Protein backbone atom coordinates (compact mmCIF):
# COMPACT_ATOMS: atom_id res chain seq x y z
CA UNK A 1 0.00 0.00 0.00
CA UNK A 2 1.37 3.41 -0.94
CA UNK A 3 -0.91 5.39 1.39
CA UNK A 4 -2.99 4.53 4.45
CA UNK A 5 -5.30 6.44 6.75
CA UNK A 6 -6.15 5.32 10.27
CA UNK A 7 -9.23 6.63 12.12
CA UNK A 8 -9.08 9.79 9.99
CA UNK A 9 -11.55 12.36 11.31
CA UNK A 10 -12.40 15.97 10.51
CA UNK A 11 -14.81 18.11 12.51
CA UNK A 12 -15.99 21.57 11.48
CA UNK A 13 -17.55 22.90 14.66
CA UNK A 14 -20.28 20.44 15.57
CA UNK A 15 -20.32 18.87 12.10
CA UNK A 16 -18.30 15.68 11.54
CA UNK A 17 -17.36 15.70 7.85
CA UNK A 18 -15.13 12.60 8.01
CA UNK A 19 -15.45 10.05 10.80
CA UNK A 20 -12.82 7.45 11.74
CA UNK A 21 -12.02 6.40 8.17
CA UNK A 22 -9.48 3.63 7.61
CA UNK A 23 -8.45 3.42 3.97
CA UNK A 24 -5.56 1.93 1.98
CA UNK A 25 -4.57 3.03 -1.51
CA UNK A 26 -3.08 0.27 -3.65
CA UNK A 27 0.13 1.23 -5.45
CA UNK A 28 -0.02 1.32 -9.24
CA UNK A 29 -3.81 0.83 -9.24
CA UNK A 30 -6.86 2.98 -9.91
CA UNK A 31 -8.54 3.57 -6.55
CA UNK A 32 -11.92 5.29 -6.29
CA UNK A 33 -13.98 6.99 -3.59
CA UNK A 34 -17.70 7.23 -4.20
CA UNK A 35 -20.73 8.38 -2.24
CA UNK A 36 -23.60 10.86 -2.41
CA UNK A 37 -23.13 14.62 -2.30
CA UNK A 38 -22.03 15.70 1.17
CA UNK A 39 -20.57 12.29 2.01
CA UNK A 40 -17.16 13.80 2.88
CA UNK A 41 -15.24 12.73 -0.23
CA UNK A 42 -13.55 16.06 -1.06
CA UNK A 43 -12.87 16.71 2.64
CA UNK A 44 -11.15 13.32 2.77
CA UNK A 45 -8.96 14.35 -0.19
CA UNK A 46 -8.24 17.68 1.51
CA UNK A 47 -7.03 15.87 4.63
CA UNK A 48 -4.71 13.56 2.71
CA UNK A 49 -3.19 16.33 0.60
CA UNK A 50 -2.64 18.77 3.47
CA UNK A 51 -5.33 21.31 2.62
CA UNK A 52 -6.96 20.74 6.03
CA UNK A 53 -5.38 19.29 9.19
CA UNK A 54 -7.22 16.26 10.60
CA UNK A 55 -9.02 16.54 13.93
CA UNK A 56 -8.06 12.96 14.75
CA UNK A 57 -6.28 10.05 13.11
CA UNK A 58 -3.14 9.54 11.05
CA UNK A 59 -2.02 9.48 7.42
CA UNK A 60 0.90 7.33 6.28
CA UNK A 61 2.64 7.69 2.91
CA UNK A 62 5.03 4.85 2.09
CA UNK A 63 5.20 4.10 5.81
CA UNK A 64 5.98 7.70 6.84
CA UNK A 65 3.58 9.63 9.08
CA UNK A 66 2.63 12.74 7.08
CA UNK A 67 -0.38 13.74 9.21
CA UNK A 68 0.99 17.13 10.21
CA UNK A 69 2.80 18.06 6.99
CA UNK A 70 1.62 21.13 5.01
CA UNK A 71 0.44 20.79 1.42
CA UNK A 72 3.72 21.96 -0.15
CA UNK A 73 5.74 19.35 1.75
CA UNK A 74 3.26 16.63 0.79
CA UNK A 75 3.54 17.63 -2.87
CA UNK A 76 7.33 17.32 -2.68
CA UNK A 77 6.96 13.75 -1.44
CA UNK A 78 5.26 12.84 -4.73
CA UNK A 79 1.55 13.54 -4.31
CA UNK A 80 -0.39 15.68 -6.82
CA UNK A 81 -4.00 16.85 -6.81
CA UNK A 82 -6.64 18.19 -9.15
CA UNK A 83 -9.83 19.91 -7.96
CA UNK A 84 -13.53 19.77 -8.88
CA UNK A 85 -13.27 23.23 -10.40
CA UNK A 86 -10.42 23.52 -12.88
CA UNK A 87 -8.59 26.72 -11.91
CA UNK A 88 -6.11 27.64 -14.65
CA UNK A 89 -4.55 30.84 -15.99
CA UNK A 90 -7.14 31.44 -18.70
CA UNK A 91 -5.18 34.18 -20.52
CA UNK A 92 -1.96 32.18 -20.64
CA UNK A 93 -1.13 29.40 -23.07
CA UNK A 94 -1.58 25.73 -22.29
CA UNK A 95 2.23 25.37 -22.30
CA UNK A 96 2.73 28.24 -19.85
CA UNK A 97 0.14 26.74 -17.49
CA UNK A 98 1.83 23.35 -17.48
CA UNK A 99 5.44 24.54 -17.21
CA UNK A 100 4.64 25.79 -13.69
CA UNK A 101 4.25 22.22 -12.42
CA UNK A 102 7.87 21.12 -12.61
CA UNK A 103 9.07 24.23 -10.76
CA UNK A 104 8.20 22.23 -7.65
CA UNK A 105 11.36 20.22 -8.37
CA UNK A 106 13.68 23.19 -8.95
CA UNK A 107 16.02 24.90 -6.49
CA UNK A 108 16.67 28.29 -8.10
CA UNK A 109 16.26 31.30 -5.81
CA UNK A 110 16.09 35.08 -6.10
CA UNK A 111 19.86 35.32 -6.64
CA UNK A 112 19.62 32.90 -9.58
CA UNK A 113 16.74 34.89 -11.07
CA UNK A 114 18.52 38.27 -10.79
CA UNK A 115 21.81 37.08 -12.25
CA UNK A 116 20.40 34.49 -14.66
CA UNK A 117 22.73 31.82 -13.33
CA UNK A 118 23.64 28.56 -15.01
CA UNK A 119 21.48 26.68 -12.52
CA UNK A 120 18.44 28.80 -13.39
CA UNK A 121 18.93 28.28 -17.13
CA UNK A 122 19.37 24.52 -16.73
CA UNK A 123 16.27 24.25 -14.54
CA UNK A 124 14.22 26.35 -16.95
CA UNK A 125 15.21 23.97 -19.73
CA UNK A 126 14.22 20.95 -17.67
CA UNK A 127 10.83 22.55 -16.92
CA UNK A 128 10.26 23.11 -20.65
CA UNK A 129 11.24 19.52 -21.46
CA UNK A 130 8.92 18.17 -18.77
CA UNK A 131 6.03 20.35 -19.96
CA UNK A 132 6.44 19.10 -23.54
CA UNK A 133 6.62 15.50 -22.28
CA UNK A 134 3.38 15.65 -20.28
CA UNK A 135 1.56 17.63 -22.99
CA UNK A 136 2.38 14.83 -25.42
CA UNK A 137 1.31 12.21 -22.87
CA UNK A 138 -2.04 13.90 -22.22
CA UNK A 139 -2.81 14.53 -25.89
CA UNK A 140 -2.42 18.30 -25.72
CA UNK A 141 0.66 18.86 -27.88
CA UNK A 142 -1.46 20.24 -30.72
CA UNK A 143 -2.98 22.97 -28.53
CA UNK A 144 0.08 23.84 -26.43
CA UNK A 145 0.34 27.37 -27.87
CA UNK A 146 -3.37 28.19 -27.50
CA UNK A 147 -4.80 30.30 -24.71
CA UNK A 148 -6.56 28.20 -22.08
CA UNK A 149 -9.62 30.45 -22.51
CA UNK A 150 -9.97 29.21 -26.08
CA UNK A 151 -9.83 25.44 -25.52
CA UNK A 152 -12.67 23.04 -24.68
CA UNK A 153 -13.74 22.00 -21.18
CA UNK A 154 -12.39 18.50 -21.81
CA UNK A 155 -9.04 19.94 -22.87
CA UNK A 156 -8.98 22.05 -19.71
CA UNK A 157 -9.41 18.84 -17.71
CA UNK A 158 -6.41 17.43 -19.56
CA UNK A 159 -4.38 20.56 -18.75
CA UNK A 160 -5.14 19.99 -15.05
CA UNK A 161 -3.93 16.38 -15.46
CA UNK A 162 -0.79 17.59 -17.26
CA UNK A 163 -0.05 20.17 -14.57
CA UNK A 164 -0.29 17.46 -11.90
CA UNK A 165 1.92 15.09 -13.90
CA UNK A 166 4.54 17.81 -14.42
CA UNK A 167 5.30 17.65 -10.68
CA UNK A 168 6.64 14.08 -11.15
CA UNK A 169 4.12 12.48 -8.78
CA UNK A 170 3.92 8.90 -7.61
CA UNK A 171 0.24 9.28 -6.77
CA UNK A 172 -2.38 11.58 -8.29
CA UNK A 173 -5.67 12.52 -6.61
CA UNK A 174 -8.39 13.44 -9.12
CA UNK A 175 -11.48 15.17 -7.73
CA UNK A 176 -14.38 14.55 -10.16
CA UNK A 177 -12.13 14.56 -13.25
CA UNK A 178 -14.99 14.13 -15.73
CA UNK A 179 -17.48 16.63 -14.25
CA UNK A 180 -19.01 18.81 -16.94
CA UNK A 181 -17.97 16.74 -19.96
CA UNK A 182 -20.06 14.57 -22.28
CA UNK A 183 -20.03 10.73 -22.45
CA UNK A 184 -17.52 10.53 -25.32
CA UNK A 185 -15.17 12.92 -23.52
CA UNK A 186 -15.67 10.93 -20.30
CA UNK A 187 -14.50 7.82 -22.13
CA UNK A 188 -11.42 9.63 -23.47
CA UNK A 189 -10.49 10.89 -19.99
CA UNK A 190 -11.00 7.37 -18.61
CA UNK A 191 -8.49 6.07 -21.15
CA UNK A 192 -6.03 8.74 -20.02
CA UNK A 193 -6.46 7.68 -16.39
CA UNK A 194 -5.82 4.05 -17.39
CA UNK A 195 -2.73 5.19 -19.29
CA UNK A 196 -1.45 6.92 -16.15
CA UNK A 197 -1.86 3.71 -14.13
CA UNK A 198 -0.13 1.70 -16.86
CA UNK A 199 2.84 4.05 -16.50
CA UNK A 200 3.07 3.10 -12.81
CA UNK A 201 1.33 6.19 -11.41
CA UNK A 202 -1.08 5.41 -8.59
CA UNK A 203 -4.47 7.06 -9.11
CA UNK A 204 -7.16 7.85 -6.55
CA UNK A 205 -10.28 9.57 -7.82
CA UNK A 206 -13.64 10.86 -6.66
CA UNK A 207 -16.36 10.43 -9.25
CA UNK A 208 -20.15 10.32 -9.54
CA UNK A 209 -20.31 8.57 -12.93
CA UNK A 210 -20.91 5.01 -11.79
CA UNK A 211 -20.53 3.26 -15.13
CA UNK A 212 -17.11 4.86 -15.52
CA UNK A 213 -16.03 3.91 -12.00
CA UNK A 214 -17.16 0.31 -12.29
CA UNK A 215 -15.20 -0.19 -15.51
CA UNK A 216 -12.13 1.79 -14.45
CA UNK A 217 -11.41 1.24 -10.75
CA UNK A 218 -9.53 -1.68 -9.23
CA UNK A 219 -10.52 -0.77 -5.68
CA UNK A 220 -13.44 1.31 -4.37
CA UNK A 221 -14.35 2.86 -1.02
CA UNK A 222 -17.87 4.14 -0.33
CA UNK A 223 -18.48 7.04 2.06
CA UNK A 224 -21.83 8.07 3.50
CA UNK A 225 -22.25 10.90 6.01
CA UNK A 226 -18.48 10.91 6.49
CA UNK A 227 -18.23 7.22 7.38
CA UNK A 228 -16.89 4.31 5.34
CA UNK A 229 -19.75 1.93 4.68
CA UNK A 230 -18.04 -0.40 2.19
CA UNK A 231 -14.74 -1.13 0.49
CA UNK A 232 -13.74 -3.65 -2.17
CA UNK A 233 -13.69 -4.50 -5.87
CA UNK A 234 -16.30 -3.12 -8.28
CA UNK A 235 -18.18 -6.44 -8.18
CA UNK A 236 -18.22 -6.44 -4.38
CA UNK A 237 -19.49 -2.86 -4.29
CA UNK A 238 -22.19 -3.55 -6.90
CA UNK A 239 -23.61 -6.33 -4.76
CA UNK A 240 -23.28 -4.67 -1.36
CA UNK A 241 -26.77 -4.20 0.11
CA UNK A 242 -25.70 -1.35 2.40
CA UNK A 243 -24.26 0.54 -0.57
CA UNK A 244 -27.37 -0.01 -2.64
CA UNK A 245 -29.58 1.18 0.21
CA UNK A 246 -27.53 4.14 1.45
CA UNK A 247 -26.00 5.39 -1.78
CA UNK A 248 -28.64 4.66 -4.38
CA UNK A 249 -31.82 4.34 -2.39
CA UNK A 250 -32.40 0.80 -3.54
CA UNK A 251 -31.39 1.28 -7.21
CA UNK A 252 -28.72 -0.59 -9.11
CA UNK A 253 -25.11 0.45 -8.50
CA UNK A 254 -24.18 -0.31 -12.08
CA UNK A 255 -26.92 1.93 -13.49
Beta strands, then each sheet from edge to edge (+ up, - down):
strand 1: 3-12
strand 2: 15-25
strand 3: 30-34
strand 4: 56-61
strand 5: 64-65
strand 6: 79-81
strand 7: 171-175
strand 8: 202-206
strand 9: 219-224
strand 10: 227-232
sheet 1: 2+ 1- 4+ 5-
sheet 2: 6+ 7+ 8+ 3+ 9+ 10-
end
